[in-house]
Amino acid sequence: MSWTRVVPLAIFVVLCGFLLFGLFQDPSRLPSPLLGQPLPEFEMSALGDPERMLTRDDLVGEVALLNVWATWCPSCRAEHAVLLELARQGVPIYGINYKDDRAAAQAWLERDGDPYRASVFDPRGRLGLDLGVYGAPETFVLDHEGVIRHKRVGVVDERVWRQEIEPVVRALRTEAGSPAP
């Protein structure tokens, strides 16, 4: 067999291997270089009050969720009821309103309920970029010192909460000596 046939065949086999490997990967588990790193420093306005500036320090002090959301995001609408229920149960949730219109976001929260203790308004996606956000929704678990311990890309539904995120939250609360909600 000549090299002109072997090389293309070898390249084809390698490409097929990569594609086959990709079929068995979970797209919601995109690795994040920020896992184990502190939440990036920022200073941005609060969604509900453009005069109020929020910083990293406003989101630190307890184990909490940080949810990236937008009104243009249908998946964000799908997870909204679950976030409201988690907030009712005492789970601290902070929001990043990502590449959105302030008035539309405020109207949505007024109409459908606001699960967030505070929402950072990120109209250009600057904080999202610093966090390595691919799109909305994405949810991070922060420990009590503001270190990113888990990242979820995609909708947080009841199953995802129970099986993936809640165990991380419980472990971090136990580690920090905090009671569960």
N, C-alpha and C positions, 0 to 999 in steps of 0.2 A: 504494500500500500504506500502511496506517495505522501509526502508532507502536505501537499496541497489539499488532501482529503482528511488527513488526521487532525490538523490544527483546527479547521472549522468544526469538525465533529467534537473535538475536545472542548472548544469554546461553547458549543451548543449544550453539551452535557453539564458543564459548570453552570451555565445560565439556568437550565432546567432545575438543577439542584437548589439554587438560590430561590427560584420561584416556588418550588415545592416547600422549602423551609418556611417561606413567608406565609403560606396557606395555614400553617399551624400556629401562628403568632396571634396574640390577643391585641387588637389595635387600641384598646382602652388602657393598655399597660405600656405606654410609651415611656422609655427611661427619661429621667430628668437629672441633669447634672447638679441641680440644686438640692436634691435629697441630702439631708444631713447638713445643709447650709442655712444660715440665717435668712429670713425674709429680707429682700433687698431694701435699702433705705429709700424713702420717697417722701415727697410732700406734694399732695394733690388735694383739690377741693372735695368736700363731701357732696354727694349727689343731691341731697335735700337742701343744702345750704352752701351756695357758692362762696360765701365769705368765710366759712369754717374750713381750715386746712387740717387734713388728716396726715399722720405720719405713721411709720412703722410702729412707733411706741403706742399708738392708739389700738393696735391689734394684738399686743403682746401682754402676757400676764396670766393666761390660762390656756388650757388645751382648747383649740377652736378650729372651725372650718373656715376656709377662705374660698368663696365661690365666685368664679368668673362667669358673668351673665350679660345678656343683652336682650332688648325687646325684639330685635330682628331674628332671634335665634329660636326656632321652633322647639328644639330639644330643651331649651331653658324653660319654656312654658310647660313642657312635659314633666320636668322635675320640681316645678314650683310648689305643688301641693305637698310633696314629701319634705321639702325644706321648711315649709310653714309648720308641718307637724313636728319636725325635729326641734324647731325653735320653741314650740309650745311645750315640748318635753324638757326644755332647758339647755339644749345644745347651743353653745355660742356660735353664731354664724356671722361672718363679715362678708361683704360683697365687693366686687370690682365690676362696675358697670363699664363694659368694654366696647369701645368704638361705637357709641350709641348717641342718641339724641337725649339731652337732659330732660326736656319736657315730656317726651314719650316715656322715658324710664320712670319719672316721678308719677305720671298718670297711671302707669301699670301697677306700681306698688300701692298706690292709693286705692285702685279699683280691686286688685286681686290679693292684697295683703303683703306685708313687708316682713320677711323672716330675718332681716339683717339688723344687727346691732348698729352698724354703720355701713354705708356703701361709698367707696372711693369712686369718683367720676374720672374715667380714663378715656376721654374722647379720641385720642390719637393712638391709643394702645401702647403707650410708653412703658407703663408698669407691667402690662401684659408681656411686652417684649423682654423686659428684665426677668420675668418669671419663666420665660420659655413657653408661653402660651401658644398653642397651635390654633385655637379657636374657642368658641364657647359651646357648651359649658365645660369648664374644668374646675375641679375642686381639690384644694390642698388641705392637708391636716397639719396644723401648727402645734408644736408643743408649747408649754408655758413660757419658754424663753424666746419664742418666735422662730424656732428652727423648723424647717420644712421636713416633715417625717413621712409624708405619703402624698402621692399625686394621682388623681383619677381624671382621665380624659373621657368625657361623655356623661350621660345622664346618671344622676344618683336617684335610683328608685329604691323601694323597700328592700329588695334582694341585695342590691349593691351595698346599701347601708348596713344591713345585718351581717353579710358575709365578708365584706371587704373593709369598710371604713370603721364601723363601730368597734371591731376588735382592736384596731390601731388606737382609737380614741380611749377605749377602756385601759389598754396597756399603758398609755402615756399618763392617764390620770392616776393609775395605781403607782406608777414610777414617781409621779410628782406628789403623791399623797393627797390627791383631790378626790372628793366623792363623785360617783357617777350620777348623771341626772335621773 
